[in-house]
Amino acid sequence: DNPRLWSPEDPYLYELDVEGVKFTYGIRTIHFDPNEGLILNGRRIQVKGVCCHQDHAGVGTAVPDDIMAYRLRLLKEMGVNAYRTSHQPPSPVLLGLCDKMGIMVLDEARLFSSSEEGLDQLRRLIVRDRNHPSVIAWCLGNEEFYLQDTDVGRRIAARMRELQRRLDPDRVCTYGANNGVSHTGLSSAV
């Protein structure tokens, strides 16, 4: 009746035991307002984020869990409260750490495509990650130079967005554009 809400300041997680299998989850509300920005649990929150590739000097992309936790602790100490997973889906370990540490996540797909394979990758990403309270939005792709300002790009994004909204109607999606303030093509669909 009166749940303790998950937030960056208080990343409270509940544990659910289903026939001996334990799951953690957090309860929170999220809304993006065009004038106020991010509204988390009914209050405006300033997003202070970073865009991180999931690799680390000396170990490449096979990043041990302890190094991921170390990096996230340092980012949190620096005042970071949000993490963009560029430019591929994050590891489940990273999302679990973000849940526990109170770091909001922009969860990014790798393949910007409305092909059967592209939509299947997006579907698997959303189904896998949608129960993480840290995930606040989905990113459909990044800097698709030849598509982002075109009608083809708009149609691909609209199809991907349609799937995203069907699988997770409570979150929004966006796109990592590099075309300035242009709101044509792909940007008009997200």
Buried (B, 14 or more C-beta within 10 A) or exposed (E): EEEEBBBBEEBBBEEEEEEEEEEBEBEBEBBEEEEEEBBBBEEEBEBEBBBBEBEBEEEEEEBEEEBBBEBBEEBBEEEBBBBBBBBBBBBEEBBBBBBBBBBBBBBBBBBBBBEEEBBEBBBEBBEBBBBBBBBBBBBBBBBBEEBBBBEBBBBBBBBBBEBBBEBBEEBBBBBBBEBEEEEEBBBBBB
